[in-house]
Amino acid sequence: MNEVGILTHSFVDAYNGNINRIYGGGLERYLHEICGIIAALGRKPVIHQLSYCGDFEKEIGPVRVHGYHCSQEDSIEVFNRMTVEAKGPLIYSSFIWEAVEYQSGSLGICHGINWDYHAASAEHKAAVGRNIQHALGYLKKIVSVDSHFLTFCRAVCQYPDPDQIMLLPNAVDTVWFTPGAKWRGLEEHEDQIRIVFPRRISLERGIIPMMLVADRLLRNYPQVHFEFAGEVVESNLITKAFRQWMDSSPYQERITHRSYTFQEMNEAYQKADIAVIPTIFSEGTSYSCLEAMSCGLPVVAGNVGGLNDLIIDGYNGFCVSPTEEELYQSIAALVENSELRHYVGANARAVARAFDIRIWREKWKEILGSYLGLEV
């Protein structure tokens, strides 16, 4: 079977050395879907990824995974080695903003920009522009999951074909991610307000303002319960700070943390009343946001990246500056007003239907069919 190589920084959990499972992030979920489409087209998906636990080779369903040992200092060098060793047509599924040595005529995917931190240096941002211009010189097409990368390229880069960058937002399975018993008024604990943070425990995903907001909400509203539903990297200082915060909180009986598998994630939303996506920087059209919307939850989100493509402020969610005060005020308004929760949540469910995964899969079949020279 002809191979299609996918080059990325993460698929199986090579952060924590657990390479028998797919890491529970948005990028990994996206690649899992892409691999399924490639396999359905009769090609062999082969993922080449960075690894922080040594070289490895694994079979995960129809996908063969090659891990390349690296450190933070040599990740680009290792990424370039993947290009040399990978076979068949290549798809670059991360690092579009780095100085990567591409195989000419390949396909790229931008999963959201990660240089949109307001305090990052002007020199760094200028270098990103040069690196993306370099990518446009080699990649046949780049699929962007949000409008912000497309706008950035139009403003900063030069490319003759306006269709070289294709906007295709992320998607959600609206049949699997459906409202739970609480949404239908069948939940036993009507007096509880459950707030879910369905993100990785990381700096860019807003865990610091989220902990500060959680402290205030738990203190001021005894009916509030928090669930942090996301993966961790065990060696990370942010993980250690988060666990210390949980263990020392006077409200720890109303705080839980759990890492869900892809198949289980709908449970986290179906138990909740409110979802919070307080991203500070580096965000595409968030899977977490789409899934929460599809489950009929009102979402409070940072006005960052692709979240602005998904939320109409005050209609199907709240898009605010990702600061402690702005987040707190929006969440508190939802805690205090059940009618507002139901109104915004119902609109969120309706909007999510426009991002149904069946639409997305058909579009990706067309993209891959054209790239691989197949009739679909």
N, C-alpha and C positions, 0 to 999 in steps of 0.2 A: 504494500500500500504506500502511495506517495506521501511523504512527510510534509507537514506545514509547521515551520518553527515559530514559536512565540517567545520573544525575549522580554523578560520582566524582572523586577526586583523581588517579587514575592508571589508564591502560590501556596505550596505546602508550608507548614509552620517551621521554617528554618531559623526563626528568631530564638525559639525556645528549645530547639532540637527535637521537636515532635513531628517528624517528617511523614508520619502515617496519616495525618489529617490535614485538610485544607485549612489555612488560616482564615479566621472569620472576619475578613474585611471586605469593603466594597470592590476593590480591585480584584481580589481573588474570586468573588462571586461573579463578576463580569467575565473573567477568563474561563470560569467553569461553564458558563453559558456559551461562550464563543467556541470552546472546544467541542461541546455537544453539537453545534451547528456544523463545524468542520467534519466531525465524524459522520454525521448524517449525509454529508456530501461525498462520502467515500474516501476521505483523506485521513491520514494519521496525525492527530495533534500532538506535538512534542514541545513541552515547555522547558525553556532554559532560564533558570533563575539564580539570583544571588543566594548564598548560604553563609550563615555565621556558625555552622556546626560541622564543617568539613564537606568534601565532595560526596555526592550520592547519586543514585539512580533509582527511581521508583516507578511503579505502575499504579495509577489511581484511575480505576475504571478504564475508559478508552484512551486515557492520557498517559504518555510517558513523560516523566519529569527528570531533568538533569539539574543537579545542584552544583554550583561552582563556589568553592570556599573563597571568602573575601573578608576584608576588614572595611571599616568606614573610609579608610584612606585610599584604598585601591579599587573601589567599586566600579569606577568608569573603566579602568584598565581591564578588569574582569569582564565587564559588560562587552567590551570590544572583543575579548577572546571568544565570547559566545557567538558573535557574528562570524568568526572564522570557523568555528566548530559546528554550528548549526547547519542543517541540510534543508534543501527545498526552498520554496518561497518563504520569506520572513515577514513577521509582524512584530513591530517594536511597540510594546505596550506599556512603556514608562520611559522616563529619562529623556523625553523630547526636548527638555530645557537644558540638557547637559551637552558637552562637546563629544558626542558619540560618533564613532566611525561607522556609518551606515552602509549596508549593501544597497547599491543604487536600484531604484525601481521598487523598493519595498513599501509595505503598508504601515502606517503609524496610527496609534490611538493616543489621544491626550485625555487623561482621566480627571482633568481639573488642574488649574494652575496652582503651584505651590510657592510662588515668589511674590504673592500679593500681600505680604505682611507689611503694614504701614511703616514700620521702623527699619526695614531692610535697607541696606546701603544703595545709593544710586548706581554705584559701580557694579554691584551684583545684578541689579535689574537691567542695566545696559548690556552686561555679558549674556544674560538670558536672551535678550533680543537677538544678539549676534548668533547664539547657538540655535535658536529656532529658525533664523534665516538660513543657517547651514543645513538644518533638517529639511527645509522646504526645497533646497537644491538637490536633495537625494531621494526623498520619499515621493512615491507616485501619488499618494493621497494620505491625508491625515483625517481621521474621524475624531471629532471633538464631542465630548459628552455635555458640554455647556456652551452658552453663547459668549462667555467671557474670553475664552481662548481665541475664538474666531474674531472678536472685536480687537483683542490685543494684536493679533497678526495683521489685521487690516490697518491698524494704526501705526505699527512699528516696522513691519516687514514688507517686502515687495515680492509679488509672485504674479505671473501673467494670467494664470487660469483661476478665476474666482471659485471654481468647483474643486480646486485641489484640497480645500478644507471643507469637510462635510459635517454639518451639525446633526447629530443624532443623540438626543438626550437618553439618559438611563431609563430603565423601565421597571415595572413591578407586576407581579402576578396577582391581578385583582381577584382571581378566583381563590387563591390560597390565602392571601392577606385580606381577610374580611373582618368586619366588626364582630366583637365578642359579646358575651352575655351582658356586660355592663352597658354597652351601647344600646341594647334592646330592652334594658330595664329589668333584667333577670338576675342580676348579681345580688348575692346575699348581703354583702357589706356595703350598703348604699351610703353609709356614713363616712367611709374612707375615700380619700382622693389619692390615687396612685399616679405618681409622676415617673416617667421612664426616660432615662438618658441612654439611648441605644447606640452608643459609639464606643470606639476604642478608647481606652484610658490613656490619653495623650495630650500634649500641650496644644497642638493645633486644633484638636477637636473641642477645646474649651473646657477641659476638666477643672482648671483653676477657678474661673468664674462660676462654674457649676457647683463646686464645693462651697464657695462663699454664699451663693444664692440658696443652696440647700440648707445651710446653717440657719439662715434667716427664716425660711419657710417652715422648717421643722420647729423652730422656736415659737413662731407666731401662729401656726395653724396645727393644732394637735391631731387633726384628722388626716394630715398629709403623710404619705409614705413614699420613699424614694427607692427605685431600682436602677442600679447602674448595670446595663446589659451590654457588656462589651469585652473584647479581648484585652490582654495585657502583654507586655514584654517584661519578663520577670526581672531582668537585670537593670531595667530602666529606673532612674531616680524618681520619675513621676509616679510609677507604680508603687514604689516604697512610700512616697508621700501620701498617696491616696489611701493605702492600707493603714498607715498611721492615723490619718484623719478619721477613717471609719472606726478604728479600734478605740480612739480616744473621745469620740463624740458622745455627749450625754443623751443623744437620741438614737443610739446605735440599734436599738430594737426596731426602729422604723427605717432602717437603711439595709438594703441587700445588694449584693454583687453576684452576678452570674454570667458566664460566657455561654451563649447559645450556639448550637449548630445552625447551618442554613435552614434545615428542615424544621427546627424548633422555634425559630425567631418570631413567627407569628404569635406564639403564646405570650411573649413579652408585651406586645401591643394590645392583645385582646384582654389582658388583665388591667390595662392602664386607662387613665382618664385624660392625661395630658402627655405629650412628648416634647422634649427639649433638645434642640440641635444647636448648641451655642458656639459654633465654629468660629475661630479667630482668624484663620487663614487656611489656604489649601483645601478647596472644596469644589467638587463638580456638582452634577445634579444628584444629590445624595440619595443612595438607596434607603437609608434610614428614614429620611424625610418622606420619600414616596411610599414606603411600607406603612409608616404611621398614618399618612393621609388615607391610604387604601383601607386601613382598619378603622377609619372614621374618627381619628384623634385630631383635636386641635393641636397645631404645632407652633411652638415658639422657637424661632431660629435666628441666628446671626445673619445680618444682611451681607453675606460673603459669598462670592463665587456663584455657582449654579443654583444656590438656594433662592436667589432672586428670580430665577427662571420658573420656579415651582410655586412660590407663595405670593398671592395677592393680599397685601397687608390688610388685616381686618375682615377678610372674606373667608379664606380657607386656612388662615393661620396668622401669625404675627411675625414680621420681619423687622428686627431691631438691631441697633448697634450692640455687638456682643460684649457689653460691659455688665458688671454686677447689677447696677441700678436699673438699667433698661430691661434686662432679663427678669429681674425680680418683679417689677411693676406689671409686666405683661402676664407672667405666670400667676401672680397674686390675683389679678383681675379674673382669670379663668377659674382659679380655686374658689373665689367668692360667688361666681355667677354660673349656675348650672345651665341656664338658658343660653348663655353665650357659648359655653362648651358644646352644647348640642348643635347650635346653629353653625358654628365654625367647623365642627367635626363632620356634619352632614355635607357641607360644601367641599371639604377636603376629600371625602369619599368620591364625590361626583367628579372633581378635577382629576383625581388619580386615574380614572378610566381612560383619559386621553393618553396616558403613559403606559397602557397595558403591554405586557411583555410579548404578546402574540404579534402586535404591530411591529415591535422592535425586531423580533426574530425574522420576520419576512424581509425587512429592510437589510438586515445583516446577510441574509441569504443572497440577496441581489449584489451586495458589495463584494462578498467572498466569491460568488460565481463569476463576476466580472474580473476580479483580481486573479483568480486561478484559471480562468479560461474555461469555465464549465457552463453548461446549460442548466438553468434552474427554473 
